[in-house]
Amino acid sequence: MTDCVNCHAAPAAIEDIGAEPPRPWCLGCATALVRAGDPVLDYRPLGADGDAYARVLAAGSTETLPFG
């Protein structure tokens, strides 16, 4: 299993296929990007946590999240 490119401590939940080369993110780090207003939108889910990321995106997008 691939580890997160950011924290290197958790297994990847999604793969950012909009990046070159594609970058794997764990659910925690990917969720932090959503909260920061920079969600990964072009991604491939990896395992069960990929579905959880889809729910995080559905619950709040950059249009609905407070900035700052």
C-alpha positions as a printed NumPy array, in Angstrom:
array([[  0.   ,   0.   ,   0.   ],
       [  1.162,   3.52 ,  -0.796],
       [  1.775,   6.06 ,   1.958],
       [  0.604,   9.664,   1.905],
       [  2.915,  12.024,   0.027],
       [  2.378,  14.714,   2.682],
       [  2.616,  13.061,   6.115],
       [  4.304,   9.778,   5.057],
       [  2.601,   8.154,   8.068],
       [ -0.806,   7.008,   6.836],
       [ -1.934,   4.888,   3.907],
       [ -3.182,   6.789,   0.869],
       [ -6.957,   7.125,   0.489],
       [ -6.937,   8.963,  -2.834],
       [ -4.551,   9.607,  -5.681],
       [ -4.454,  13.11 ,  -7.142],
       [ -4.46 ,  12.332, -10.855],
       [ -4.433,  16.03 , -11.731],
       [ -0.814,  16.236, -10.57 ],
       [  2.157,  15.048, -12.587],
       [  3.223,  12.59 , -11.371],
       [  0.024,  11.544,  -9.54 ],
       [  0.233,  12.172,  -5.781],
       [ -1.258,   9.903,  -3.084],
       [ -2.967,  11.541,  -0.072],
       [ -4.264,  10.002,   3.153],
       [ -7.795,  10.878,   4.275],
       [ -6.55 ,  13.24 ,   7.001],
       [ -4.275,  15.269,   4.739],
       [ -6.807,  15.325,   1.897],
       [ -9.51 ,  16.509,   4.315],
       [ -7.183,  19.292,   5.51 ],
       [ -6.891,  20.462,   1.895],
       [-10.694,  20.623,   1.619],
       [-10.865,  22.689,   4.81 ],
       [ -8.142,  24.991,   3.494],
       [-10.169,  25.6  ,   0.34 ],
       [ -7.864,  23.616,  -1.974],
       [ -9.602,  20.255,  -2.464],
       [ -8.299,  17.532,  -4.752],
       [-11.106,  17.251,  -7.307],
       [ -9.479,  15.109, -10.007],
       [ -8.72 ,  11.954,  -8.029],
       [ -8.917,   8.186,  -7.992],
       [-10.202,   6.562,  -4.772],
       [ -7.906,   4.024,  -3.136],
       [ -9.617,   1.556,  -0.807],
       [-12.529,   2.282,   1.532],
       [-11.171,   5.686,   2.621],
       [-11.595,   6.954,  -0.941],
       [-15.356,   6.74 ,  -0.443],
       [-14.973,   8.689,   2.806],
       [-13.174,  11.441,   0.886],
       [-16.106,  11.676,  -1.537],
       [-18.36 ,  12.28 ,   1.489],
       [-15.991,  15.   ,   2.779],
       [-16.193,  16.74 ,  -0.599],
       [-19.987,  16.432,  -0.661],
       [-20.271,  17.912,   2.833],
       [-18.345,  21.056,   2.004],
       [-16.776,  22.601,  -1.016],
       [-14.761,  25.762,  -1.485],
       [-18.065,  27.562,  -2.062],
       [-19.494,  26.522,   1.302],
       [-16.428,  26.401,   3.532],
       [-15.438,  29.515,   5.467],
       [-12.051,  30.799,   4.366],
       [ -9.457,  31.631,   7.006]])
